[in-house]
Amino acid sequence: MNPLAASSVTCMLPVKDLARARQFYEQALGLEPLGAKPDGKFIYRCGGTELALFPRPEGTKAEHTALSFRVAQIDQAVAALSQRGVRFADYDLPGLKTVDHICVLGSEKAAWFEDPEGNILCLHEDLD
């Protein structure tokens, strides 16, 4: 029996300024807050998973996507979040070019943005 196969997953994101991060995740991304934990983490529910913001003075040093939200229609999601003030990154590199903030990568489309804490976030739409 594998105890992890049916377990829920919590994504842990370090943040330098919890109040600033909460404002972004609640107002710009529209996530519903579940509340604070005694250890200082702040929890959000996202579909069947949880997102936990935890205070960390040095923040994050990751240069990769820390979290990706799967959406049904990426163009609509990009437009909706842009209206809420989210700024998407644009790329023009060999093998990675965005058009209207969206890049086609084999079997998915993707669009990237950062939270105010420097975490790299993504929207992706499966094409299969």
C-alpha angles and dihedrals in degrees: 000000000000110000092196099054094079099029124114119243130230118201111213117211122183117223132188095205114031095189092052091046093048091052090054096045094045102037106027098033097029096224118164113241118229093187146250126313123218091252092060100260118134116214133212128181116229113180106300095342138069130232116210121194111200127188114246119166094218093044117204131329097188116130093190135076107286097186135012126194115210109220132183097226113022095188091057092045092050091049093048094048092044088057088054091055101264111147115213124208122240124209135192104181133130104283093004118074126149125209114193086352092303128110126194110224110181105280097008146045119227141187126188136209138160130237116228089264095061098257111144111230130184143198116211135183120199112228097197 
